[in-house]
Amino acid sequence: MRNSFLYRISTVALAAGITFSTFSCDDLLEIEPETSIDGSTALTSKSAIDAAITAAYTPLKSTALYGNRLITLADALSDNGRATNKSGRLVNEAQNTRGSHFTHWATSYNAIQRINLVLEAVPALQDVAVTQAAKDAYVGELKFLRALYHFDLVRSYAYIPGAVVTQKNFGGVPVVLQTFKSGPEAVAFLPTRASLDETYAAIYADLDEAVAKLGNITNVGRASKLAAQALYSRVALYKKDYPKVIEMSNAVITARGNTLTTSANYLAGWTAATHPETIFHVAFQTTAENIGVNESLQTSFTTLVTRGNTAQTGGFGDLVPTPTLLTDLGVTVTGNGTATAAITARSSDVRNLLFEVGTTGRGNPWVETTKFIGKNGTINLDNVPVLRISEMYLNRAEAYANTTGGDVNALADVNTIRTNRGLAASVAVDQALKNEILLQRRLEFAFEGHRFFDLKRLGLDIAKPALGTTVAFTEDVILPAIPNSEVLGNPNLKQNSGY
């Protein structure tokens, strides 16, 4: 019997009566199909559909995705993060060791197959409480989520359009849009990797429908028209579709108005339950959802429990900023990683206030980031911003900078970010302007899961200042391995180079 992940989830998904609300992603991998089908929760009522859609968000909270690794690894694999080895975590990732990479393949396809089941059920829903407008909103929400899962897969497991190593480019990822009606149909499902163009076209199609069918809800923990447009802006930036980036960024900025944080409220925004710039976040709401002291983002990034209090130790501070990041932030440090670590000077950039010397409770202190410090004072429990309004300005700036005659608009956008963060306006032009935009992305989104992908989509080598080496864009370790069970169970699925 095939043992690939896609086979197992396909078999589990044979009936629309799958229990969505009681199994985690990992649970679903281990159980037999017949025990995962429960007719009492068939997708034939509003309550069942509502529960199924809510459950489709749950995999985003996995430590393989926004709960930890999709965020931490994007800085560990880049030039932003160095490992302290205080818990042993993220050491190999920070060294770009082969095989130490993203691991969200199974979690993401599990979520996609659940979404496909609900999408199939919505048109046939006969519940009188569900109007056609409500059905459209369901579809829009599900298409947003499917686009997000597919996008996070393709940007991780494949090259990015316009930045490929030709001899190592085996396409995008399988685009899974269907469900399965029988065991033989599931067994026969042996997907190939869609091309990069095909993968992005499928994501575009889902986002087009999400934008058309979603409304502007205020709950940033759920999909909305604004969230779909913001995600579209990011996807288009990766595809280097600059007119689409400008179109979608314009739509979001116009709808949100001037909601950037300023020097006065920037620091407080990173302790609030909902960051004021958030367009969409992964919500961690309950004690049960607290990932805890081993793998939460707070414990990964800092030993501090609260800012400014080195007397109380919480997490491990496994990943800390590199010297070049601290320099770019305007932070002057002495004795970093020793008993006498101290910050001796800061520039006017308010973003550097999120970086402090940690505690001695896990060994010699380092300068750490406190972006994730526990919302409302609850340790290890943070909502995780996925899309913020500041990204729309920087996406649009990059798009303008790559458009003939666009430098004036690009400079205006990048200066909007600079001046809101306490810096003087820039006068950069041409390549210097593009460099400034990339620098502002580094500073604005440090430890939010962007840097590795920004370098990767531009085909840039990765300087590893803590190791005294450079990882070339052409090296195999730029891409992770597709799980062996997938490749061994599917002769049509091509493994990435070097694995």
N, C-alpha and C positions, 0 to 999 in steps of 0.2 A: 504494500500500500504506500502511496506517496505520503511523505511526511512534511511537505512544504507548508509554510504558514498559510499561503493563499488557499491551498486545498482544505486545510482544517477549518478556516473561517467560512469558506464557501459551503462546506458541508453543514456546519453549524447554522448557516443562514438559510437552509432549505425551506424553512417554514416562517411565515411572517409572525408567528406567535412566539418568537424568541424573547426571552426575558431580558430586557434592556437595563432595568434599574437595579439589578441585584448582583451582577457579575462585574468585576474589574476586568481590564484588558488581560492581565496575566491569568486570571481565573479562566477566562474564555479559552485560552490556549490549551489548558490542561483537561478540560472536561469532555466527555463523549457527547456527540451530537444529540442523542436521544434524551440526555438529561438536561440539555440546555433549552429545550422547547417546552413552552408552557402555554397551552391554549387559553388560559385565563387572562393572559396579557396580550392577546392578539391585537394587531394594530387596526382595530375597527371602531374606535371611539376617540373622542377628543382627549380624554384623560390619558389614554394609552399613547396617542401621538405626542401629547405634551411631555409625557415622561420620557419617551424615546428621544425626543429632540434634546431635552435637558441632559440625558445620558450621553448624547453625542459630543458634548463639551468635556465630559469627564476625562477622556484620554489626554487632553491638552494639559491636565494637571500632573500627568505621569512624570517621574523623574527623568524619563528618556526624552521628554519634550520640555514644556515650559516650567515644569516643576524644578528642573535643574539643568540637564545636560545640553539642551538646545541653547541655553543661555550661557552656562559656564564654559562650555567647550569653544564657543565662538570667540571667547577671549583667551582661553588657554592655548588654543591652536594658533593664535595670532601673535602679534607683537605687543599686545596689551597686558598679558598676564604671565606671572611667574609663580611656580609652585613652591610652597614653603615646606612641604613634606611633614606637616604637623599631624595629619591623620593618615598619610599615605595616598590620599585621593588626589587625582588630577596631575600627578607627577609625570606619568607617561604621556598624557595628553599635552602637557606643557612642553614636553621634549619632542612632540610630533612623532612618537614611536609608532611604527607600523602596527595596525590593529587597534590602536587606542583612539577611538573616533566616535562619531555619532552612531546611535543605536536605536533609532526610533522607527525603523522599517516596519516591524511587526505591529507595534502599537498604532501606527498611522493607518496601515491597511485594514486593521481590525475596525478602526473608527470609520473608515470609508465604506466598508461593507455594511456596517450598521446604518449609516446614512443612506446608502442605496436602498436598503429595505424600507426605510420610512418614506423615501421619495416614491417608491413603487406603490406604497399603500395610500398615500395622500389623495390621489385623484379618485379613488374608489370609496373614500370615506363618506358615509351616509348620515353621520351624526347631525341632527338638526341644529345643534349649537355651533356648527362650523359653517360659516359663509364662504362664498368663493373668494372673497378678499382675504379671509383667514387662511384658506388653502394656499393662496398665492404667497402670503407671508411665510407660511411653513416652508414652501419650496425655496423662497429666497434665502431664508435662514440656513437651510440645509445645503444649498448651493454655495453659500459663503463658506461654510465649514469644510465642505469637500474641496473647494478651491484652496483653502488654507492648508489642509493636510497634504494635498498633492504638491502644493508649492514648497512646503517645508521638506518634502521628500526629494523633489527634483533639484532644489538648490543645494541639498546636502550630498546626495548620492550621484550626482551628475555634474558635468561642467555647466557653465552658464553661458548663454548665447553671446558670441563675440569674444569669448575668452576660453578657448579650448586647446588642448594638445591633440592634434589631429589623429595621431596614431594610437592614442589612448581613449579616444572619444567613442563610446559604444552607445550613445543616445541618451535619452532622458530616463524615465522610469515607466513601469506599466501604468497605464491609465485605466482604472477600474470604474466602470459606470453601470455595470449590470449586476443583477442578482441571479440566483440559480434555482431552477424548479425541480431538479432531480439529482440523485447521486451521480449518475453517469455524466450529466452536464457539468457538474462541479469537477469531477475527475478529469474531464476533457479540457478544462480551462488551463491552458498553458501559455500565459501571456508573454509576449516579447516586450522589450523596452521600446516604448514609443520614441520617435525621434525627439530632439529638443523642441523643434517647431511644433510637432504634434502635441507634446505635453503642455507647452505654453498655450497652444490654441484651445485645449480642453479647459485649462484654468481660466482663460479669457471668457470662454463661453459660459462657464459657471458664474463668473463675476458679472458679466453682462446681465444675466438673469437675476442675480442677487440685487444689483443696483436698480433694476426695473421693478422688482417686486417688494423690496423692503421699505419700511417707513423709517422716519427719524425718531426712534425710541430713545429714551433718556438713560436706560440701563446699559452702561458701557460694558457690562459683563455678557451681553447678548449681541448677536449680529444686528446691524442696522444699515440703512442706506449709506450713512456716513462711513461706517466701518468698511463696507464693501468698496466704496470709492477710495478709501485710504489704502486698503490692501491692493487694489487695482493699481494705484500709483506706484507702490513698491514693486509689484510684479512687472509692470511696464518698465520701470527703471532697470531691473535685472535684464529684461529683454532688449534694452536700449531702444525702446519705442518712445522717443522723447515727446512727440506730440501728445501721446496718450498720458504720459506722466504729467504734462502741463495741464491737460484737460481735467484729470482727476484731482490733482493737487489744487487747482483753482476751485473746483466744486467744494472740496472740503474746507479750504481756507475761507471761502465766501460764506459757507454755512456756519462755521464756528466763530467767525469774527476774530477779534484780537484777544485770544485766550492763552497766549504764551505767559508762562511765569516770568517774573522779573527778578532783579537782584534782591528785592525786598522779601519775596515769598518763595524763592526757588528752593531753599533748604527745607522749609516746612512742607513743601509739596511732596517730598520724598518720605514723609512720615505719615501723611494723611492716608486714610483708608483707601481713597481713590485719588490718584495723582491728578491734579487739576488739568493737565494737558491730555489726559487719556481719551482716546477715541474708542479703543477696544482693549480690554485686559482679560487675562485669565484670572477668574475670581477664586480665591481661597477663603471660604467664609466661616467654616466651623472648626471646632477643635479636632474633629475627626480628620479634617483635611490638612492639618498641620503636619508637614513632612518631618519635622523634628530636628534634633541636634546633629544628626549624621549627614543628611543630604539636603537640607533646605538651602535656599539661596543665601540666607543670612549666615548660616554656619559656614558655607563655602567661602564667603568673601570676608568675614570679619569675626574677630574674637569678642568684640564689644556687644554688650546687651543694650546699652543706650549710648548715644553720642556723648563724648567728653568724659565718660566715666570708666577709667581704666582699673578701678578697684574691683569690678565684677566681670567675670569671664563667662561667656556664653558658648559660642561656636569655636571652630578650629582656625578660620582664616586660611583656608587651603590655597587660595589663589589671590595674589596681591598684584598691584600695578608694577609694571616694569619701570626702570629708570627713565626711558624715553617718554613714556606716557606721563610720568610725573613732571618731567621737564616741560612737555607740551602744555600741561595743565598749569604751569607756573608755580610748582611746589618745589621748594628747596629742602632737602633732607640731609641730615648727617647720621651716620651710624645705623643706617637701615638694616634690620635683621640682627642687630646686636642689642645688648642690654641698655645702651645709651641712645637708642633711636629717637630722633626728634625732628620736627618740622621747624625750620628756622626762618622761613620766609614764604609768603604767598603773593601771587600776582592779584590783580583786581578781578580775575575770572571767578565768578561766584561758584562755578562748578567744582572748584577745588576744595570747597568747604565740605564736600562729601567724603573727603579723604583725610583720615586721622591715624595717628599711631595707635596700634592695638594694645591689648593687655599682655602681661607676662605669664598669664595662666596656662598657656600652651607652649611656653618656651620664649625665646627672645622675640621681642615685638618687631613688627613691620608696619609700614604705612599701608592701611587697608581702605577699601571702599565701604561706605555705609549707606549705599543706595537702598539696600534691603535691610532694614533695621527693625522690622516688626510693626505692622500697622496698628495704630492706636496703642502702642506699647506692648503688644502681644508678641513675645519672642518667637521667631521662626515662622510667623504667619504674615505673608505679604500677598496682596494682589500683584500680578506681574503684568506691567504694561507691555502690550504687543505693538500697538500703533499709537503714536503721540502726534500732536499737531506740529511740533517742531520738525518732525521728519518730513512733513509735507513741504515746509519751506526749503529744506535742504534737498529733497528730491527734485523740487521744481528748479532750484538753483542749478543743480547738476544738469538737468534737462536743458535749461536755457544756455548754459555754458557750452553745451554740445550742439547748439543750434546757431546757424549763421546770424550774426547781428544780435545775439542774445546776451552779451556780456553785461549790459547795463541792468537788465532785469535780474540776471544771476547775482550780480553784486548787491543789488538791493535786498534780495532774499537772504544772502549770507550775512549781510550787515544787520538785518533784523534779528538774527540769532546772536551775532556778536554783541550788539548793543544791549540786548535783553540779558546777556550774561555778564555785563560789566566791562566789556572790552570796547576800545575805540573802533570806529568804522575802518574797514580795509579799503585800499584803492587798487587792489590787484586786478590784473587783466590777463587774458589769454591763458597760457599754461599755469601761470602763477595763481590765477583765479581758481582753476580746477584743483590745484594743490590745496588751496585754502579751503575749498568746499570739503575735500576729503579729510583735511585736518579737523574741521568743525564737526564732521560726522564722528571722528574718533573721540573728540572731547565730549560731545553731546550724548553719545550712546555707549560710552565706556561701561562695560559690565552689564549691558542689556542684550547681548547676543547679536551684535551687528558686525564687529570688526573683521572677523575671518571672512565673512561673506562679502564685505566691501572689497577686501583685497583680492578675493577669488574672482569676483565678477569683473574686475579690472585686469586680471591676469598678472598681478604683481607678486613678486617674491616676498617671503615673510622673514623679516629680520628678527632674530631671536637674541636680543641684547643680553639677556641673563645667561645664555649659553655660549655666546660668542660665535654664533654661526648664523647661516641663512638657509631657509627652506625654499628651494626654487619652485616656481609655479609648475614646472615640468615634472616634478617628483611625484611618484605614485601616492604618497601619503596625503596629497591634497584631497583625494577622494577616499571615503571609507569603504570597507568591504560590504557587499550585499550578504546577508546571512547565508551561510553554507547550505542550510537546509533548503533554502529557496532555490539555489543554483543546482544542487544535486537532484532536487525533485522536479526540475523543469529544464529540459534541454534547450528550450528557446530563450532562456534568461542568461544573458552574458554578464559574467563577473567583471568587476572593475580591475584594471591592470595592477599586477603585483600581488594579488591575493589568490 
